[in-house]
Amino acid sequence: MTAAPHLRPVRPDDRAALAQIAYHTGFFGASAAVYFPDAALFGALWMEPYLGGAGVEGAGAAGFVADLDGVVLGYIVGAPDHGAYQRALTAVVARFLTTHRPTPDTLRSLRYLVRAARYSSPHADWMAYPAHLHLNLLPAARGLGVGRRLLDAHLSALGGLGVPGVQLSTTTENGAAITLYGRAGFGVLASRDSPLWMPWLGRATTHVVMGRRCPGWDPDRACPD
């Protein structure tokens, strides 16, 4: 890459590109097709609750993308309020169930969804850390400091919204992410050994929840509804 991508806020027309990046990096940096063959359902579940679309109201994401000559190479999205995210996700699921005809890939993807419900990851106190985030980069944008730039921009935006803290969930399989978040001031708030990924990794892994307070947070300001 001869030039560094520039950062800009997420736009509604980024939805398809972000869903594609999420899918291509959704298995610890590799394709989510390994465990979730229904790409359309994956994109709906992992992106529409944040950005909205198809009659679904998004959860108010303060998101940014890394754009190089009009091509999105990475993003950070999140919800400043967990309750809003849950409502948006419920609406996405309801819409998809009524408009999407199941395919064999959909049925094969249910294995992950059932296991994810059974072996849910831990979380921190939603009152203290009401926001959460997701950051994904294509290989071409890795190792250039883009992830840290996206993270700093997102944290600043959350602080400006009056959000007191943000949390995220990852696993010990993603050492690069844990290092990035640690250097950005995130600490480990909870962890749990989990067999969730056993069918695809061949071993158990550890879910890790990391969090930090948002910069510029004013305790006299109310959090967003």
C-alpha contacts under 8 A as a table, 3 or more apart, distances in Angstrom:
res1	aa1	res2	aa2	distance
1	M	4	A	7.33
1	M	140	A	7.22
3	A	68	L	7.77
4	A	68	L	7.14
4	A	144	L	7.63
5	P	66	A	5.44
5	P	67	D	5.03
5	P	68	L	4.41
5	P	69	D	7.81
5	P	73	L	7.83
5	P	141	A	7.99
5	P	146	V	7.73
6	H	66	A	5.54
6	H	67	D	5.36
6	H	68	L	6.41
7	L	64	F	6.42
7	L	65	V	5.59
7	L	66	A	4.72
7	L	67	D	6.15
7	L	149	R	7.99
7	L	150	L	7.21
8	R	64	F	5.47
8	R	65	V	5.64
8	R	66	A	6.83
8	R	67	D	7.32
9	P	62	A	7.77
9	P	63	G	5.83
9	P	64	F	4.24
9	P	65	V	6.21
10	V	14	D	6.54
10	V	62	A	7.93
10	V	63	G	5.31
10	V	64	F	4.83
10	V	65	V	5.78
11	R	14	D	5.40
11	R	15	R	7.62
12	P	15	R	5.87
12	P	51	L	6.76
13	D	16	A	7.20
14	D	17	A	5.39
14	D	18	L	6.05
15	R	18	L	5.26
15	R	19	A	6.10
15	R	47	M	7.16
15	R	48	E	7.76
15	R	51	L	7.02
16	A	19	A	5.15
16	A	20	Q	6.20
16	A	43	G	7.97
17	A	20	Q	5.12
17	A	21	I	6.27
17	A	72	V	6.82
18	L	21	I	5.07
18	L	22	A	6.06
18	L	47	M	7.29
18	L	72	V	7.73
18	L	74	G	7.62
18	L	75	Y	7.04
19	A	22	A	5.06
19	A	23	Y	6.22
19	A	42	F	7.81
19	A	43	G	4.64
19	A	44	A	7.62
19	A	46	W	7.17
19	A	47	M	5.93
20	Q	23	Y	5.12
20	Q	24	H	6.15
20	Q	43	G	7.04
21	I	24	H	5.11
21	I	25	T	6.10
21	I	73	L	7.72
21	I	74	G	7.09
21	I	136	N	7.11
21	I	137	L	7.30
21	I	138	L	6.70
22	A	25	T	5.38
22	A	26	G	5.49
22	A	43	G	7.31
22	A	46	W	7.40
22	A	136	N	6.54
23	Y	26	G	5.10
23	Y	31	S	5.91
23	Y	32	A	5.29
23	Y	33	A	7.37
23	Y	39	A	6.78
23	Y	42	F	6.92
23	Y	43	G	6.91
24	H	27	F	7.87
24	H	29	G	7.52
24	H	30	A	5.94
24	H	31	S	4.10
24	H	32	A	6.10
24	H	33	A	7.87
24	H	138	L	7.88
25	T	28	F	6.53
25	T	29	G	4.20
25	T	30	A	4.52
25	T	31	S	5.05
25	T	32	A	6.53
25	T	136	N	6.84
25	T	137	L	7.40
25	T	138	L	6.99
26	G	29	G	5.99
26	G	30	A	6.12
26	G	31	S	5.60
26	G	32	A	4.55
27	F	30	A	4.84
27	F	31	S	5.45
27	F	32	A	4.79
27	F	34	V	7.38
27	F	35	Y	7.96
28	F	173	E	6.89
28	F	174	N	6.11
31	S	34	V	6.52
32	A	35	Y	5.86
32	A	36	F	5.66
32	A	37	P	7.33
33	A	36	F	4.90
33	A	37	P	4.55
33	A	38	D	7.51
33	A	39	A	7.34
34	V	37	P	6.84
34	V	200	W	7.27
35	Y	109	S	6.68
35	Y	112	Y	6.54
35	Y	200	W	6.80
36	F	39	A	7.11
36	F	42	F	7.14
36	F	105	D	7.69
36	F	108	R	7.11
36	F	109	S	4.56
36	F	110	L	7.98
36	F	112	Y	6.88
37	P	105	D	5.15
37	P	106	T	7.05
37	P	108	R	6.85
37	P	109	S	5.92
38	D	41	L	5.53
38	D	42	F	6.26
38	D	105	D	4.89
38	D	106	T	5.14
38	D	108	R	7.91
38	D	109	S	6.25
39	A	42	F	4.99
39	A	43	G	6.11
40	A	43	G	5.23
40	A	44	A	6.30
41	L	44	A	5.08
41	L	45	L	6.16
41	L	96	F	7.73
41	L	106	T	7.39
42	F	45	L	5.27
42	F	46	W	5.94
43	G	46	W	5.31
43	G	47	M	5.67
43	G	48	E	7.32
44	A	47	M	5.61
44	A	48	E	5.16
44	A	49	P	7.74
44	A	92	V	6.94
44	A	96	F	7.93
45	L	48	E	6.23
45	L	49	P	6.88
45	L	89	L	7.00
45	L	92	V	6.82
45	L	93	V	7.32
46	W	49	P	7.06
47	M	50	Y	5.64
47	M	51	L	6.33
47	M	52	G	7.86
48	E	51	L	5.06
48	E	52	G	4.68
48	E	53	G	6.28
48	E	56	V	7.41
48	E	58	G	6.73
48	E	88	A	7.92
48	E	89	L	7.71
48	E	92	V	6.83
49	P	52	G	5.65
49	P	56	V	7.52
49	P	57	E	7.45
49	P	58	G	5.21
49	P	59	A	6.08
49	P	85	Y	6.26
49	P	88	A	4.83
49	P	89	L	5.01
49	P	92	V	6.61
50	Y	58	G	4.79
50	Y	59	A	5.06
50	Y	60	G	6.58
50	Y	61	A	5.41
50	Y	77	V	6.98
50	Y	78	G	6.37
50	Y	79	A	6.42
50	Y	85	Y	7.16
50	Y	88	A	7.60
51	L	57	E	7.58
51	L	58	G	4.72
51	L	59	A	7.05
51	L	60	G	7.46
51	L	61	A	6.69
52	G	55	G	7.31
52	G	56	V	4.93
52	G	57	E	4.71
52	G	58	G	3.84
52	G	59	A	7.45
52	G	88	A	7.75
53	G	56	V	5.18
53	G	57	E	6.78
53	G	58	G	7.46
56	V	88	A	6.71
56	V	91	A	6.25
56	V	92	V	6.41
57	E	88	A	6.30
58	G	61	A	7.20
58	G	85	Y	7.69
58	G	88	A	6.03
59	A	79	A	5.59
59	A	80	P	7.61
59	A	81	D	7.53
59	A	84	A	5.25
59	A	85	Y	5.06
59	A	88	A	6.09
60	G	79	A	5.98
60	G	80	P	6.80
60	G	84	A	7.97
61	A	77	V	5.96
61	A	78	G	5.04
61	A	79	A	4.81
61	A	80	P	6.63
62	A	77	V	6.34
62	A	78	G	6.37
62	A	79	A	7.08
62	A	80	P	7.45
62	A	154	H	6.40
62	A	157	A	6.35
62	A	158	L	6.83
63	G	75	Y	7.31
63	G	76	I	5.42
63	G	77	V	4.30
63	G	78	G	6.55
63	G	154	H	6.31
64	F	75	Y	5.67
64	F	76	I	5.46
64	F	77	V	6.70
64	F	150	L	6.49
64	F	153	A	7.46
64	F	154	H	6.94
65	V	72	V	6.50
65	V	73	L	7.51
65	V	74	G	5.71
65	V	75	Y	4.15
65	V	76	I	6.42
65	V	150	L	7.30
66	A	72	V	5.72
66	A	73	L	5.60
66	A	74	G	5.12
66	A	75	Y	5.97
66	A	146	V	7.26
66	A	150	L	7.46
67	D	70	G	5.81
67	D	71	V	5.41
67	D	72	V	4.48
67	D	73	L	6.06
67	D	74	G	7.54
68	L	71	V	5.18
68	L	72	V	6.43
68	L	73	L	7.13
72	V	75	Y	7.71
73	L	137	L	6.08
73	L	138	L	5.50
73	L	140	A	7.20
73	L	141	A	6.10
74	G	135	L	7.57
74	G	136	N	5.53
74	G	137	L	4.12
74	G	138	L	5.95
74	G	141	A	7.03
75	Y	135	L	5.78
75	Y	136	N	5.68
75	Y	137	L	6.59
75	Y	150	L	7.06
76	I	133	L	6.89
76	I	134	H	5.55
76	I	135	L	4.31
76	I	136	N	6.61
76	I	150	L	6.24
76	I	151	L	7.05
76	I	154	H	7.18
77	V	133	L	5.63
77	V	134	H	5.49
77	V	135	L	6.69
77	V	154	H	7.92
78	G	131	A	7.07
78	G	132	H	5.44
78	G	133	L	3.99
78	G	134	H	6.03
79	A	82	H	6.62
79	A	84	A	7.49
79	A	85	Y	6.03
79	A	131	A	5.50
79	A	132	H	5.74
79	A	133	L	6.67
80	P	130	P	6.36
80	P	131	A	4.13
80	P	132	H	6.68
80	P	158	L	6.81
80	P	163	V	6.56
80	P	166	V	7.85
80	P	224	P	7.28
81	D	84	A	5.53
81	D	85	Y	6.50
81	D	130	P	5.14
81	D	131	A	5.14
81	D	132	H	7.85
81	D	224	P	6.97
81	D	225	D	7.09
82	H	85	Y	5.06
82	H	86	Q	6.24
82	H	126	W	7.03
82	H	130	P	5.61
82	H	131	A	6.15
82	H	132	H	7.48
83	G	86	Q	5.15
83	G	87	R	6.34
84	A	87	R	5.21
84	A	88	A	6.22
84	A	225	D	7.75
85	Y	88	A	5.08
85	Y	89	L	6.07
86	Q	89	L	5.10
86	Q	90	T	6.15
87	R	90	T	5.17
87	R	91	A	6.32
88	A	91	A	5.13
88	A	92	V	6.27
89	L	92	V	5.02
89	L	93	V	6.27
90	T	93	V	5.23
90	T	94	A	6.19
91	A	94	A	5.10
91	A	95	R	6.10
92	V	95	R	5.20
92	V	96	F	6.07
93	V	96	F	5.13
93	V	97	L	6.11
94	A	97	L	5.28
94	A	98	T	6.43
95	R	98	T	5.31
95	R	99	T	6.12
96	F	99	T	5.26
96	F	100	H	5.28
97	L	100	H	5.82
97	L	101	R	7.88
102	P	105	D	7.83
102	P	106	T	5.52
102	P	107	L	6.96
103	T	106	T	5.02
103	T	107	L	6.51
104	P	107	L	5.17
104	P	108	R	6.24
105	D	108	R	5.05
105	D	109	S	6.14
106	T	109	S	5.09
106	T	110	L	6.58
107	L	110	L	5.28
107	L	111	R	7.65
108	R	111	R	6.03
109	S	112	Y	5.75
109	S	113	L	6.81
110	L	113	L	4.94
110	L	114	V	5.97
111	R	114	V	5.37
111	R	115	R	6.25
112	Y	115	R	5.11
112	Y	116	A	5.93
113	L	116	A	5.01
113	L	117	A	6.23
114	V	117	A	5.23
114	V	118	R	6.27
115	R	118	R	4.93
115	R	119	Y	5.81
115	R	120	S	7.97
115	R	196	L	5.98
116	A	119	Y	5.13
116	A	120	S	5.30
116	A	121	S	7.96
116	A	196	L	6.45
117	A	120	S	5.40
119	Y	194	S	6.57
119	Y	195	P	7.20
119	Y	196	L	5.75
121	S	169	S	7.41
121	S	192	R	7.28
121	S	194	S	7.94
121	S	207	H	6.06
121	S	208	V	7.99
122	P	169	S	7.97
122	P	190	A	6.59
122	P	191	S	6.63
122	P	192	R	6.74
122	P	207	H	7.26
122	P	208	V	7.65
122	P	209	V	6.79
123	H	126	W	7.83
123	H	167	Q	7.85
123	H	169	S	7.52
123	H	189	L	7.93
123	H	190	A	6.68
123	H	209	V	6.06
124	A	129	Y	6.82
124	A	167	Q	7.05
124	A	189	L	6.16
124	A	190	A	6.58
124	A	209	V	6.95
124	A	211	G	7.88
125	D	128	A	5.54
125	D	129	Y	5.98
125	D	130	P	7.62
126	W	129	Y	4.89
126	W	130	P	4.46
126	W	131	A	7.66
127	M	130	P	5.48
128	A	164	P	6.56
128	A	165	G	6.03
129	Y	132	H	7.72
129	Y	164	P	6.45
129	Y	165	G	4.13
129	Y	166	V	4.72
129	Y	167	Q	5.91
129	Y	211	G	7.20
129	Y	212	R	7.71
129	Y	213	R	7.49
130	P	163	V	7.24
130	P	164	P	7.44
130	P	165	G	6.29
130	P	166	V	6.12
130	P	167	Q	7.57
131	A	163	V	7.09
131	A	165	G	6.37
131	A	166	V	4.43
131	A	167	Q	6.22
132	H	166	V	5.16
132	H	167	Q	4.79
132	H	168	L	5.34
133	L	166	V	7.36
133	L	167	Q	6.90
133	L	168	L	5.72
134	H	168	L	7.12
135	L	147	G	7.35
135	L	150	L	7.96
135	L	151	L	7.76
136	N	147	G	7.99
137	L	140	A	7.88
137	L	141	A	5.98
137	L	142	R	6.41
137	L	147	G	7.32
138	L	141	A	5.64
138	L	142	R	6.81
139	P	142	R	5.30
141	A	144	L	6.27
141	A	146	V	6.58
142	R	145	G	7.30
142	R	146	V	6.98
142	R	147	G	7.51
143	G	146	V	7.51
144	L	147	G	7.89
145	G	148	R	5.49
145	G	149	R	6.43
146	V	149	R	5.07
146	V	150	L	6.16
147	G	150	L	5.19
147	G	151	L	6.11
147	G	180	L	7.75
148	R	151	L	4.97
148	R	152	D	6.05
148	R	180	L	6.99
148	R	184	A	7.47
149	R	152	D	5.23
149	R	153	A	6.22
150	L	153	A	5.24
150	L	154	H	6.17
151	L	154	H	5.15
151	L	155	L	6.10
152	D	155	L	5.21
152	D	156	S	6.15
152	D	184	A	7.92
153	A	156	S	5.24
153	A	157	A	6.30
154	H	157	A	5.09
154	H	158	L	6.24
155	L	158	L	5.09
155	L	159	G	6.16
155	L	214	C	5.86
155	L	215	P	6.61
156	S	159	G	5.11
156	S	160	G	6.25
156	S	214	C	7.11
156	S	215	P	5.99
156	S	216	G	7.35
157	A	160	G	5.04
157	A	161	L	6.41
158	L	161	L	5.06
158	L	162	G	6.61
158	L	163	V	5.50
158	L	214	C	6.50
158	L	215	P	7.96
159	G	162	G	5.23
159	G	163	V	5.48
159	G	164	P	6.98
159	G	214	C	4.98
159	G	215	P	5.18
159	G	216	G	5.11
159	G	217	W	4.92
160	G	163	V	7.47
160	G	216	G	6.67
160	G	217	W	7.03
161	L	223	C	7.28
161	L	224	P	6.94
162	G	217	W	5.54
162	G	218	D	6.38
162	G	219	P	7.89
162	G	221	R	5.90
162	G	222	A	6.38
162	G	223	C	5.26
162	G	224	P	6.99
163	V	166	V	7.72
163	V	214	C	6.66
163	V	217	W	6.50
163	V	223	C	5.34
163	V	224	P	7.12
164	P	213	R	5.72
164	P	214	C	5.59
164	P	217	W	5.67
164	P	218	D	7.73
164	P	219	P	7.42
164	P	223	C	7.34
165	G	211	G	7.09
165	G	212	R	5.65
165	G	213	R	4.04
165	G	214	C	5.00
166	V	211	G	5.50
166	V	212	R	5.82
166	V	213	R	6.40
166	V	214	C	6.75
167	Q	209	V	6.73
167	Q	210	M	5.53
167	Q	211	G	4.08
167	Q	212	R	6.74
168	L	209	V	5.65
168	L	210	M	5.51
168	L	211	G	6.37
169	S	207	H	6.91
169	S	208	V	5.74
169	S	209	V	4.57
169	S	210	M	6.52
170	T	174	N	6.91
170	T	177	A	7.75
170	T	178	I	7.61
170	T	207	H	5.85
170	T	208	V	5.31
170	T	209	V	6.47
171	T	174	N	5.72
171	T	175	G	7.92
171	T	205	T	6.77
171	T	206	T	5.41
171	T	207	H	4.38
171	T	208	V	5.28
172	T	175	G	5.90
172	T	178	I	7.66
172	T	205	T	6.52
172	T	206	T	5.57
172	T	207	H	6.70
172	T	208	V	6.97
173	E	205	T	7.02
173	E	206	T	7.92
174	N	177	A	5.55
174	N	178	I	6.55
175	G	178	I	5.10
175	G	179	T	6.19
176	A	179	T	5.16
176	A	180	L	6.19
177	A	180	L	5.00
177	A	181	Y	6.16
178	I	181	Y	5.30
178	I	182	G	5.99
179	T	182	G	5.08
179	T	183	R	6.19
180	L	183	R	5.33
180	L	184	A	6.38
181	Y	184	A	4.95
181	Y	185	G	6.51
181	Y	186	F	5.30
181	Y	187	G	7.92
181	Y	210	M	7.74
182	G	185	G	5.32
182	G	186	F	4.86
182	G	187	G	6.23
183	R	186	F	7.22
185	G	212	R	6.43
186	F	210	M	5.74
186	F	211	G	4.92
186	F	212	R	4.83
187	G	210	M	5.22
187	G	211	G	5.57
187	G	212	R	6.48
188	V	191	S	7.53
188	V	208	V	6.84
188	V	209	V	5.83
188	V	210	M	4.36
188	V	211	G	6.61
189	L	208	V	7.78
189	L	209	V	5.54
189	L	210	M	5.33
189	L	211	G	6.42
190	A	208	V	6.05
190	A	209	V	5.08
190	A	210	M	7.15
191	S	206	T	6.66
191	S	207	H	5.43
191	S	208	V	4.42
191	S	209	V	6.00
192	R	206	T	5.49
192	R	207	H	5.25
192	R	208	V	6.75
193	D	204	A	7.03
193	D	205	T	5.83
193	D	206	T	4.19
193	D	207	H	6.15
194	S	197	W	7.63
194	S	204	A	5.71
194	S	205	T	5.60
194	S	206	T	5.71
194	S	207	H	6.68
195	P	198	M	5.22
195	P	203	R	7.20
195	P	204	A	4.50
195	P	205	T	6.56
196	L	199	P	7.76
196	L	204	A	7.03
196	L	205	T	7.83
197	W	200	W	5.61
197	W	201	L	5.74
197	W	202	G	7.48
197	W	203	R	7.09
197	W	204	A	6.33
197	W	205	T	7.08
198	M	201	L	5.21
198	M	202	G	4.76
198	M	203	R	4.75
198	M	204	A	5.31
198	M	205	T	7.93
199	P	202	G	5.68
199	P	203	R	7.76
201	L	204	A	7.57
213	R	217	W	7.72
214	C	217	W	5.79
218	D	221	R	5.55
219	P	222	A	7.47
